[in-house]
Amino acid sequence: MSGASQPPALDRELHHPTRLALAAYLSACGEAEFAVLRDYCQVSDSTMSKTLSALEKTGYVTIRKGYLGKRPRTWAALTLTGRRAVAAHLAALEEIASAARTAGAEAGEG
């Protein structure tokens, strides 16, 4: 990486581990139910609700409410904007990791 190049563009909205885990999970499926996401991310209902709200506010996630039988349910899905943001964020992370591996290998040669 030269001094003139820009640092990789990490997405501030996806930088938090819970947001990134949630978005990555949703990137692999069309839609997921609130409890499934909460359990996957291993967080409380409150934390999951705040995480979904934050990602919805950025336009990365859409929220759908409905009923399964008589029980209220909430589903979330990643938007196209969200899918692009996840892909770009993961590419930036890989660029950082790759640059670090290269720098480490070059330092080990000296």
C-alpha positions, 0 to 999 in steps of 0.5 A: 500500500503506497502512501498516496492510496486511500485507506480501505473504506470501512462502513461506520454503520457496519463496524459494530460486531453485532451490526456486522453479524446481523447484516452478514446473516441477512446477506445469506437469506431473504428474510429472517425472524427477530428471534432467529436473529437475536439468538444468532447474534446472542444478544438481548431483545433490546439490543436486537431491536436497537440494532435493527432500528439503526440499520433500518434508519440507514436504509440497510434493513427493512422491517416487516411486522405481522402474525404467525397464527395469533402471535405477533412477529417481526421479520428483517431483510437486507435491502439492496443498499444493505447488500452492497454495503456489506459486500464493500465492508467485507472487501475493505476488511479483506484489503486491510488483512491482505495489506497486513499479511504483505507487510508482515511477510516483507518485514520477515524478509529483512 
